[in-house]
Amino acid sequence: MKSVLITGANRGLGLGMVKYLINQNKAEKIFATCRNESQELQAIAAQNKNLHILRLDVKNTEFFDEAVSKISEVVGDDGLNVLINNAGVATKYTKLGLVKTEQMIDNLMVNTVAPIMLTKSLLPLLKQASVKNDEKPMSTERAAVINMSSILGSIAQNDQGGFYPYRCSKAALNAATKSMSIDLEKDKILVASMHPGWVRTDMGGQNAPLDIESSIRGIFDTLAKLGEKDTGKFYQYDGTELPW
Ligand SMILES: NC(=O)c1ccc[n+]([C@@H]2O[C@H](COP(=O)([O-])OP(=O)(O)OC[C@H]3O[C@@H](n4cnc5c(N)ncnc54)[C@H](OP(=O)(O)O)[C@@H]3O)[C@@H](O)[C@H]2O)c1
């Protein structure tokens, strides 16, 4: 990949993706967006001039165009190959009797509205990358949007109930993945939802079975194999297709 943008890249899976791309030399230019730079992310950027940190609270959609201008200056007419909408929040323990309006709105804003609006803002750069690589098949080497979803957003696999804010926001993100895949098919931009597995991060907690490195390795191995037949689908980090 020539260029990748990852939101929520200061910790957790986002930071893990940055580290993987740097260590494996998988991307020429990496844009790591975050609300607050972590020391770890800053230290990696100090050693790697191809890592660009951009301050971005994904709730502040009014700043998206400003961020796109900065990215455009770096990528020039190559455009942006891959957008990974990773930043996310999960309000826990929200049974029907306890769920609050603010929790619903906050989860929907970060997990659904922001990825849609950021994809909209970055569309000119994604299209540019697709045109620039028109000899390549639909793939992450050409142009792609990857929405970091969750198995908890699968309606078919919901056998536990609850988690209204998180489940609804990820199910809605999955609906956006499907629509984007249809809308962007003519531009040969691949769109997929990804479930990273249950991973030991602040969100996943210490009881999660997967470490960050294993999840990330699986995610990028899976992404590398995606092609035209996979656009508009929901995958798990190990390549298994998940039901909506
Ligand atoms: N871990 C799991 O088991 C698991 C399972 C399924 C899906 N996922 C999904 O994977 C993605 C990453 O999760 P994670 O486990 O790495 O979670 P995490 O450790 O809690 O990290 C969440 C990231 O999202 C960022 N973020 C939250 N709100 C933001 C905002 N308004 N603007 C910008 N950034 C914001 C956080 O930044 P701050 O530091 O500024 O808060 C942080 O970088 C999420 O979309 C999550 O739903 C995770």
The ligand as a Gaussian input file, in Angstrom:
#p B3LYP/6-31G(d) Opt

LIG

0 1
 N      -10.989000      -4.717000      21.440000
 C      -11.948000      -5.499000      21.021000
 O      -12.142000      -6.623000      21.529000
 C      -12.831000      -5.075000      19.866000
 C      -13.785000      -6.006000      19.401000
 C      -14.602000      -5.646000      18.330000
 C      -14.441000      -4.426000      17.727000
 N      -13.514000      -3.522000      18.194000
 C      -13.434000      -2.224000      17.494000
 O      -12.088000      -1.936000      17.148000
 C      -11.875000      -0.520000      17.177000
 C      -10.693000      -0.200000      18.077000
 O      -10.979000      -0.692000      19.383000
 P       -9.894000      -0.820000      20.554000
 O      -10.102000      -2.143000      21.166000
 O       -8.568000      -0.415000      20.061000
 O      -10.487000       0.276000      21.576000
 P       -9.745000       1.238000      22.591000
 O       -8.509000       0.590000      23.100000
 O      -10.794000       1.670000      23.558000
 O       -9.323000       2.473000      21.671000
 C      -10.322000       3.254000      21.073000
 C       -9.663000       4.267000      20.162000
 O      -10.709000       5.063000      19.580000
 C      -10.399000       6.423000      19.836000
 N      -11.555000       7.302000      19.918000
 C      -12.667000       7.170000      20.677000
 N      -13.470000       8.241000      20.526000
 C      -12.835000       9.066000      19.655000
 C      -13.131000      10.326000      19.101000
 N      -14.253000      10.989000      19.410000
 N      -12.261000      10.887000      18.218000
 C      -11.110000      10.246000      17.900000
 N      -10.755000       9.063000      18.407000
 C      -11.605000       8.479000      19.269000
 C       -9.638000       6.403000      21.159000
 O       -8.961000       7.631000      21.354000
 P       -8.811000       8.335000      22.820000
 O       -7.563000       7.765000      23.417000
 O       -8.723000       9.792000      22.506000
 O      -10.037000       7.985000      23.615000
 C       -8.729000       5.205000      20.931000
 O       -7.649000       5.559000      20.120000
 C      -13.191000       0.100000      17.661000
 O      -13.938000       0.560000      16.562000
 C      -13.881000      -1.066000      18.353000
 O      -15.298000      -0.913000      18.354000
 C      -12.704000      -3.829000      19.252000

